[in-house]
Amino acid sequence: MTIDNDDLMNSVIASLGRIDAISLDELPNIDLYMDQLTTFMDERLKKTTRHPESDKILTKTMINNYAKNDLLPPPIRKKYSKDHLILLIFIYYLKNILSINDIQTLLEPLKARFHVSDDELNLSRIYETAYELQIEELEPVIEDLKKKYQRSVQTFNDNDLSEEEKKSMQLFSFIALLSYDVYVKKLLIEKMLDNITEAKEKEKAKSKAKEKDKDKGKDKGKEKGKEK
């Protein structure tokens, strides 16, 4: 059976246009118990999964593991706030492309703003900015997909290939283009996160060196005091 790549591409673009990102206004303003939290996430993010009928969005075990791995602050009196929800949504998207360690590095400055009521820079403002960026990026992403698809249909146009072979290899070209794009961007993200980690390690090393110098100074002072 010949693969209809045009129909596939149109289906992908249509599905992107229906991405239902959660806006800040849609996040509950009341604290939620675990079951309420998982129900909300399941209802709102189910359509983003590969297999909506079986894929799990968020479970009690997942949430507990995020807390154990220092990705998420613990609940307050068994309830989760809007700030918890914001962090969990970020984790949900990031875990598909980044390791736990990388997510920890990326979310550290956000965790520092956890339950900060300052209107200048709180988690709600950070989330709203990320949401706006996501909406702005949708059209450019679709245009880029179209460009890559058009390039892929120019490949494997050999006369000795059957129509089915041609379509199959052009689909391979399209997926290869998309995969390379993902690979390069993931590499860039990881490099930036590594730079952040390296800078923190250097700062820790400097602090330790200063502490050692202070201790040495104290020891010398004690020795001089004994000599007197």
Residue pairs with C-beta under 8 A, 6 or more apart in sequence:
1 164
2 163
2 164
2 167
3 164
3 167
3 168
3 171
4 167
5 149
5 153
5 167
5 170
5 171
5 174
8 171
9 145
9 146
9 149
9 174
12 145
13 142
13 145
13 146
16 138
16 141
16 142
16 145
17 138
17 142
18 47
19 48
19 138
20 44
20 47
21 131
21 134
21 135
22 44
22 45
22 89
22 131
23 131
24 124
24 127
24 128
24 131
26 44
27 82
27 85
27 86
27 127
28 40
28 82
28 85
29 82
31 76
31 79
31 80
31 81
32 40
32 79
32 80
32 85
33 78
33 79
33 80
34 60
34 63
34 75
34 78
34 80
37 58
37 63
37 80
37 84
37 85
37 88
38 57
38 58
38 59
38 60
38 63
40 85
41 57
41 58
41 85
41 88
41 89
41 92
42 57
42 58
45 57
45 58
45 89
45 92
46 52
46 55
46 57
49 55
49 57
56 62
57 92
58 88
58 92
63 72
63 88
66 72
66 88
66 91
67 73
67 74
69 100
69 104
70 104
71 87
71 91
71 100
71 103
71 104
71 107
72 84
72 87
72 88
72 91
73 83
73 84
73 87
73 111
73 114
75 84
81 115
82 123
82 124
83 114
83 115
83 123
83 124
86 110
86 123
86 124
86 126
86 127
87 107
87 110
87 111
87 114
87 123
89 127
90 107
90 110
90 127
90 130
91 103
91 107
94 102
94 103
94 106
94 107
95 103
97 182
97 186
97 189
98 106
98 189
98 190
98 193
102 189
102 190
102 193
105 193
105 196
105 197
106 193
110 123
110 126
113 121
113 122
113 123
113 126
114 123
116 122
116 123
119 125
144 181
145 178
148 174
148 177
148 178
148 181
149 174
151 173
151 177
152 170
152 171
152 173
152 174
152 177
153 170
155 169
155 170
155 173
156 165
156 166
156 169
156 170
156 173
157 166
158 166
161 169
